Amino acid sequence: MESNCGFFGRFGGKYVAEVLRRPLDELETAFKYYMNDKEFLDELEIIRRDYIGRETPLYYAPTATKLLGGAQIYIKLEGLANTGAHKINNAIGQCLLAKKMGKTRIIAETGAGQHGLATAAACAKLGLECIVYMGEVDVRRQQPNVAAMELYGAKVVPVKSGSRTLKDAVNEAMRDWAANFENTHYVLGSALGPAPFPDIVRTFQSVIGNEVKKQCAERGIKIGAMVACVGGGSNAIGFFSPFIDEKSPRLIGAEAGGIGKEIGENASRMTGNASREGIMQGYKSRFLLDEDGQALPTRSISAGLDYCGIGPQLAELGMSGRVEFTSILDKEALEAVSFFAKNEGILFAMESAHAGACAMKIAKELPKDEAVIINMSGRGDKDIFITSPVFRPEEWKEFLKAELERLEEKKDIHEAKVLGEK
């Protein structure tokens, strides 16, 4: 399961400047020690139970099953975890590890905002300073998560370089860590980056797949396929983890197909026409790169899936054929959001909806006595500023207009009061 000296086949590694080798080596030593330390593991288990709310339910979706035909549809409700997504599993694990290492300052990168939110919450719980780097584009489209991070006490730093999205946020976080590693730990949010991060993130996220395996065994559920969305890949690799070395079930990763197949219209690394092997941000994997090895622009309706690369273990599993990859268009993900909301009362995050859309496609391929299990990696509350303009554009426009007018009125009243006091 773990990498071989930081590599998964030919992918992975630790391609970093010398200044980062010391903190990475220190982290690897501490991780191996504490993952065999009973006191640490017991404390982590209590936090998972009492703070995250584990285990999360494995929900049978009867109406979706009936309407789609074929396999039984089950949904792993990671969206019910504290902070609304799977990201808290890794954030709590790494923050607790950092605290044991004597670190007092935590930095993180975030795209959709869920990792930043989870890290901010974990830091608030454990009494650690928190700085979150977030692309300026993502800050604008994920304001609810930005507001929540600040409520938890985190400082959100908009990144204005490059494409101003997740890739650039990772770069800024790496620079910060290189300059401040003595008291700082970088909580990388996905199963990528230089070793040992892919192993660390997969380990903390494998709680998802371990629970699914246990829940299915207890209920006699025969798994035909497991489906997860894939950006960097943290929810997918954690979900797939206990099944990787087995021949079944099918493991399927749903990438962001965006609005089309042309360069800049999607973020499909394993299925796209611009994907190639390369080294970026400290590891070797498959990326969307131009002929000069520079990152190409990406596009996705979901902020968490528009990263130009994929975790090295998933890249290797895709190349070996153990994990199948498919590309889901923005419109298909939106259709999945609507379908599961109306028929099951479950609101998928836009990222997770890519997995839902994939399940809707493959359900008929499997017999009725088998199950398709969808990893609903997060709730859709955070996406109201993305989905509302699509599903109810006129009403949303009126709402925003009224809110702006209300804020202006409030401002005018405040200014008048200040002038009156003077």
Disulfide bonds with the S-S distance in Angstrom:
none
